[in-house]
Amino acid sequence: RELREENEKLKKMLEGKGPVQSEAREGESAEEFQRRIAELEQKKKEEINQMESALAEMQKSWEEKLREAQQQQKPQEEEIIDLSQPHMINLNQDAQLTGKVFHTFAENTQYWVGRRA
């Protein structure tokens, strides 16, 4: 609600209905005044865009956010796992922690687990 109110306020300022400084400062030329007004309008437009994107993000449902996170995670998992080589993957009672540690073994290399005898 607050974002919507702020968004409306910024839109009114861009349309010239709100409190925008529309008077030239003392000793300021017309070009400087126009440049300052253009800069203010650009800043206000950027603020409006930021507010609109924040509002859109807040309006997304939890399910949409979860779906996006899962879609981003899938390509990362597919790139890492190459099951054609000898490998080790962790197992855990918690399904979310299973498969998080992945180690491949290089060919013609000897590995020791535990103490060397």
C-alpha atoms as an extended CHARMM CRD file, in Angstrom:
* protein
*
       117  EXT
         1         1  ARG       CA              0.0000000000        0.0000000000        0.0000000000  PROA      1               0.0000000000
         2         2  GLU       CA              2.7800000000        2.4330000000        0.9160000000  PROA      2               0.0000000000
         3         3  LEU       CA              4.6330000000        1.6140000000       -2.2970000000  PROA      3               0.0000000000
         4         4  ARG       CA              1.5070000000        2.3190000000       -4.3290000000  PROA      4               0.0000000000
         5         5  GLU       CA              1.0380000000        5.6790000000       -2.6010000000  PROA      5               0.0000000000
         6         6  GLU       CA              4.6800000000        6.5990000000       -3.1870000000  PROA      6               0.0000000000
         7         7  ASN       CA              4.3690000000        5.4710000000       -6.8020000000  PROA      7               0.0000000000
         8         8  GLU       CA              1.3200000000        7.6790000000       -7.3590000000  PROA      8               0.0000000000
         9         9  LYS       CA              3.0950000000       10.6130000000       -5.7190000000  PROA      9               0.0000000000
        10        10  LEU       CA              6.0890000000       10.2230000000       -8.0360000000  PROA      10              0.0000000000
        11        11  LYS       CA              3.8440000000        9.9390000000      -11.1050000000  PROA      11              0.0000000000
        12        12  LYS       CA              2.0650000000       13.1620000000      -10.1520000000  PROA      12              0.0000000000
        13        13  MET       CA              5.4170000000       14.8720000000       -9.7400000000  PROA      13              0.0000000000
        14        14  LEU       CA              6.3770000000       13.8160000000      -13.2750000000  PROA      14              0.0000000000
        15        15  GLU       CA              3.1000000000       15.1100000000      -14.6830000000  PROA      15              0.0000000000
        16        16  GLY       CA              3.7610000000       18.4890000000      -13.0780000000  PROA      16              0.0000000000
        17        17  LYS       CA              0.9650000000       18.2110000000      -10.5380000000  PROA      17              0.0000000000
        18        18  GLY       CA              3.1980000000       17.6700000000       -7.5590000000  PROA      18              0.0000000000
        19        19  PRO       CA              5.8510000000       19.6430000000       -5.7170000000  PROA      19              0.0000000000
        20        20  VAL       CA              8.5840000000       19.9190000000       -8.3540000000  PROA      20              0.0000000000
        21        21  GLN       CA             10.8630000000       22.9240000000       -8.2470000000  PROA      21              0.0000000000
        22        22  SER       CA              9.7250000000       24.8820000000      -11.2650000000  PROA      22              0.0000000000
        23        23  GLU       CA             11.4470000000       28.1740000000      -10.5920000000  PROA      23              0.0000000000
        24        24  ALA       CA             14.9250000000       29.0510000000      -11.6970000000  PROA      24              0.0000000000
        25        25  ARG       CA             17.4520000000       29.7120000000       -8.9600000000  PROA      25              0.0000000000
        26        26  GLU       CA             19.1000000000       33.1030000000       -8.6420000000  PROA      26              0.0000000000
        27        27  GLY       CA             21.8890000000       33.4480000000      -11.2090000000  PROA      27              0.0000000000
        28        28  GLU       CA             20.8580000000       30.2930000000      -13.0640000000  PROA      28              0.0000000000
        29        29  SER       CA             20.6230000000       30.4360000000      -16.8540000000  PROA      29              0.0000000000
        30        30  ALA       CA             17.7030000000       28.9780000000      -18.7880000000  PROA      30              0.0000000000
        31        31  GLU       CA             19.8780000000       26.1200000000      -20.0690000000  PROA      31              0.0000000000
        32        32  GLU       CA             21.0290000000       25.2180000000      -16.5590000000  PROA      32              0.0000000000
        33        33  PHE       CA             17.4260000000       25.3620000000      -15.3540000000  PROA      33              0.0000000000
        34        34  GLN       CA             16.2510000000       23.0550000000      -18.1610000000  PROA      34              0.0000000000
        35        35  ARG       CA             19.1430000000       20.6600000000      -17.4890000000  PROA      35              0.0000000000
        36        36  ARG       CA             18.3090000000       20.5950000000      -13.7730000000  PROA      36              0.0000000000
        37        37  ILE       CA             14.6300000000       19.9240000000      -14.5160000000  PROA      37              0.0000000000
        38        38  ALA       CA             15.5970000000       17.1350000000      -16.9450000000  PROA      38              0.0000000000
        39        39  GLU       CA             17.8430000000       15.5740000000      -14.2910000000  PROA      39              0.0000000000
        40        40  LEU       CA             15.0670000000       15.7440000000      -11.7010000000  PROA      40              0.0000000000
        41        41  GLU       CA             12.6090000000       14.1430000000      -14.1120000000  PROA      41              0.0000000000
        42        42  GLN       CA             15.1010000000       11.3800000000      -14.9180000000  PROA      42              0.0000000000
        43        43  LYS       CA             15.6520000000       10.6890000000      -11.2160000000  PROA      43              0.0000000000
        44        44  LYS       CA             11.9110000000       10.5730000000      -10.6040000000  PROA      44              0.0000000000
        45        45  LYS       CA             11.4150000000        8.1750000000      -13.5250000000  PROA      45              0.0000000000
        46        46  GLU       CA             14.1200000000        5.9040000000      -12.1110000000  PROA      46              0.0000000000
        47        47  GLU       CA             12.4460000000        6.0090000000       -8.6960000000  PROA      47              0.0000000000
        48        48  ILE       CA              9.1100000000        5.1140000000      -10.2670000000  PROA      48              0.0000000000
        49        49  ASN       CA             10.6710000000        2.1790000000      -12.1160000000  PROA      49              0.0000000000
        50        50  GLN       CA             12.3200000000        0.9450000000       -8.9210000000  PROA      50              0.0000000000
        51        51  MET       CA              9.0660000000        1.2380000000       -6.9910000000  PROA      51              0.0000000000
        52        52  GLU       CA              7.1250000000       -0.5890000000       -9.7040000000  PROA      52              0.0000000000
        53        53  SER       CA              9.6470000000       -3.4320000000       -9.8090000000  PROA      53              0.0000000000
        54        54  ALA       CA              9.5990000000       -3.7020000000       -6.0070000000  PROA      54              0.0000000000
        55        55  LEU       CA              5.8070000000       -3.7530000000       -6.0640000000  PROA      55              0.0000000000
        56        56  ALA       CA              5.7800000000       -6.4680000000       -8.7410000000  PROA      56              0.0000000000
        57        57  GLU       CA              8.2620000000       -8.5450000000       -6.7180000000  PROA      57              0.0000000000
        58        58  MET       CA              6.1380000000       -8.1990000000       -3.5880000000  PROA      58              0.0000000000
        59        59  GLN       CA              3.0200000000       -9.2760000000       -5.4490000000  PROA      59              0.0000000000
        60        60  LYS       CA              4.5800000000      -12.5280000000       -6.6480000000  PROA      60              0.0000000000
        61        61  SER       CA              3.2070000000      -15.4770000000       -4.8010000000  PROA      61              0.0000000000
        62        62  TRP       CA              5.4050000000      -17.7870000000       -2.8170000000  PROA      62              0.0000000000
        63        63  GLU       CA              4.7880000000      -20.5740000000       -5.3300000000  PROA      63              0.0000000000
        64        64  GLU       CA              6.0800000000      -18.4210000000       -8.2030000000  PROA      64              0.0000000000
        65        65  LYS       CA              9.2360000000      -17.5580000000       -6.2720000000  PROA      65              0.0000000000
        66        66  LEU       CA              9.7840000000      -21.2430000000       -5.4300000000  PROA      66              0.0000000000
        67        67  ARG       CA              9.2970000000      -22.2410000000       -9.0750000000  PROA      67              0.0000000000
        68        68  GLU       CA             11.8380000000      -19.6370000000      -10.2210000000  PROA      68              0.0000000000
        69        69  ALA       CA             14.3980000000      -20.8120000000       -7.6630000000  PROA      69              0.0000000000
        70        70  GLN       CA             13.9590000000      -24.4300000000       -8.7590000000  PROA      70              0.0000000000
        71        71  GLN       CA             14.3680000000      -23.4960000000      -12.4240000000  PROA      71              0.0000000000
        72        72  GLN       CA             17.6100000000      -21.6770000000      -11.6280000000  PROA      72              0.0000000000
        73        73  GLN       CA             18.9120000000      -24.6180000000       -9.6150000000  PROA      73              0.0000000000
        74        74  LYS       CA             18.2700000000      -27.3060000000      -12.2780000000  PROA      74              0.0000000000
        75        75  PRO       CA             20.8880000000      -26.1370000000      -14.8110000000  PROA      75              0.0000000000
        76        76  GLN       CA             23.5220000000      -25.8740000000      -12.0630000000  PROA      76              0.0000000000
        77        77  GLU       CA             22.8880000000      -29.4570000000      -10.9320000000  PROA      77              0.0000000000
        78        78  GLU       CA             22.9160000000      -30.8210000000      -14.4890000000  PROA      78              0.0000000000
        79        79  GLU       CA             26.2840000000      -29.2220000000      -15.2750000000  PROA      79              0.0000000000
        80        80  ILE       CA             28.0520000000      -30.6380000000      -12.2340000000  PROA      80              0.0000000000
        81        81  ILE       CA             26.9630000000      -34.2730000000      -12.2500000000  PROA      81              0.0000000000
        82        82  ASP       CA             28.7390000000      -36.5560000000      -14.7300000000  PROA      82              0.0000000000
        83        83  LEU       CA             27.8520000000      -40.1270000000      -13.7730000000  PROA      83              0.0000000000
        84        84  SER       CA             30.0280000000      -41.7170000000      -16.4660000000  PROA      84              0.0000000000
        85        85  GLN       CA             33.1560000000      -41.3190000000      -14.3010000000  PROA      85              0.0000000000
        86        86  PRO       CA             33.8280000000      -42.9370000000      -10.9110000000  PROA      86              0.0000000000
        87        87  HSD       CA             32.3200000000      -40.6770000000       -8.2640000000  PROA      87              0.0000000000
        88        88  MET       CA             31.0750000000      -40.3320000000       -4.7100000000  PROA      88              0.0000000000
        89        89  ILE       CA             27.8520000000      -38.5600000000       -3.6390000000  PROA      89              0.0000000000
        90        90  ASN       CA             26.7520000000      -37.9370000000       -0.0550000000  PROA      90              0.0000000000
        91        91  LEU       CA             23.5560000000      -39.4120000000        1.3820000000  PROA      91              0.0000000000
        92        92  ASN       CA             21.6080000000      -37.8440000000        4.2090000000  PROA      92              0.0000000000
        93        93  GLN       CA             18.3760000000      -38.4720000000        6.0790000000  PROA      93              0.0000000000
        94        94  ASP       CA             17.2790000000      -35.0020000000        5.0230000000  PROA      94              0.0000000000
        95        95  ALA       CA             16.4030000000      -35.2310000000        1.3200000000  PROA      95              0.0000000000
        96        96  GLN       CA             17.4310000000      -31.6060000000        0.7390000000  PROA      96              0.0000000000
        97        97  LEU       CA             20.9810000000      -32.3640000000        1.8690000000  PROA      97              0.0000000000
        98        98  THR       CA             21.3880000000      -35.5500000000       -0.1870000000  PROA      98              0.0000000000
        99        99  GLY       CA             23.5770000000      -35.0940000000       -3.2560000000  PROA      99              0.0000000000
       100       100  LYS       CA             25.0740000000      -31.7860000000       -2.1760000000  PROA      100             0.0000000000
       101       101  VAL       CA             28.6280000000      -33.1510000000       -1.8980000000  PROA      101             0.0000000000
       102       102  PHE       CA             29.8570000000      -34.6340000000       -5.1650000000  PROA      102             0.0000000000
       103       103  HSD       CA             33.3860000000      -35.8590000000       -5.8420000000  PROA      103             0.0000000000
       104       104  THR       CA             34.7530000000      -37.4660000000       -9.0110000000  PROA      104             0.0000000000
       105       105  PHE       CA             37.8550000000      -39.6220000000       -9.0480000000  PROA      105             0.0000000000
       106       106  ALA       CA             40.5500000000      -39.1190000000      -11.6450000000  PROA      106             0.0000000000
       107       107  GLU       CA             41.6580000000      -42.1630000000      -13.5950000000  PROA      107             0.0000000000
       108       108  ASN       CA             44.9950000000      -43.8590000000      -12.7620000000  PROA      108             0.0000000000
       109       109  THR       CA             45.1370000000      -42.1650000000       -9.3580000000  PROA      109             0.0000000000
       110       110  GLN       CA             45.2460000000      -44.0560000000       -6.1060000000  PROA      110             0.0000000000
       111       111  TYR       CA             43.0060000000      -42.8250000000       -3.2940000000  PROA      111             0.0000000000
       112       112  TRP       CA             43.1400000000      -43.7940000000        0.3800000000  PROA      112             0.0000000000
       113       113  VAL       CA             40.1710000000      -43.6800000000        2.7170000000  PROA      113             0.0000000000
       114       114  GLY       CA             41.0360000000      -43.6570000000        6.3960000000  PROA      114             0.0000000000
       115       115  ARG       CA             44.6130000000      -44.2840000000        7.5680000000  PROA      115             0.0000000000
       116       116  ARG       CA             47.3430000000      -45.6130000000        5.3580000000  PROA      116             0.0000000000
       117       117  ALA       CA             48.3620000000      -49.0740000000        6.3810000000  PROA      117             0.0000000000
